[in-house]
């Protein structure tokens, strides 16, 4: 199977190409899209961290 690091690198590459494509058409839209994608990435990382802490029995998880 494919390593998680390889999948992360592919995902980042595709998102960067998307942002470059949008920036070629309209730069402010690329900035807005980059901000939204940044929020999504942070929320995703926080959710993954909460899930790991929940499995360990520590603080976190859904309340």
N, C-alpha and C positions, 0 to 999 in steps of 0.2 A: 504494500500500500504506500501511498505518498506521505512523506513526512509533513508534520504540521508547519514547520518552518518554510518548506517549499510552497505550501498552500498560502501561507501568509504573504510571502514574497510575490506570488502570482497575483493575489488580491490587491496588494499595494500597487503593483505595476499596472494592472487594469484601471484602478482608480486614478492613477496619475495620468494615464493616457486619456481617460475621460475628461479630466480637468483641463488638460492641454487642448483637447478638441473643442471644449466649450470656450476656453480662453481665446482660441483663434477666431471665434465668432463674436463673443461679447465678454470682455474682461470682467466687468462687475458681476455678471452671473457666475463666473468661475469662482470669484471670491465668496459669494454667497453659498454656492454649492460646497466649497471647501470647508466653510464654517459648519454647515449642516453635517457633512461627513465627519468632521472632527468630533462633534457632539455624539454622533452615533457610535464612533469608535470608543469614546470614553465610557458611554453607557454600557456598551457591550463588554468592555474590560471589567467594569465594576460589577456587572451581573455575573460574570464568570468567577470573579473573586469571591462574591457572596455565595455562589454555589459550592465552591471548594471549601470555604469556611463552614458552611452548613453540613457538609459531609463529614467534616472533622469534629463536629460537635461544638465548635467555638461560637463566638458572637457572630451575628450576621444572619443571613438567610432571610426568607420572607417572614414578615410579622403579621 
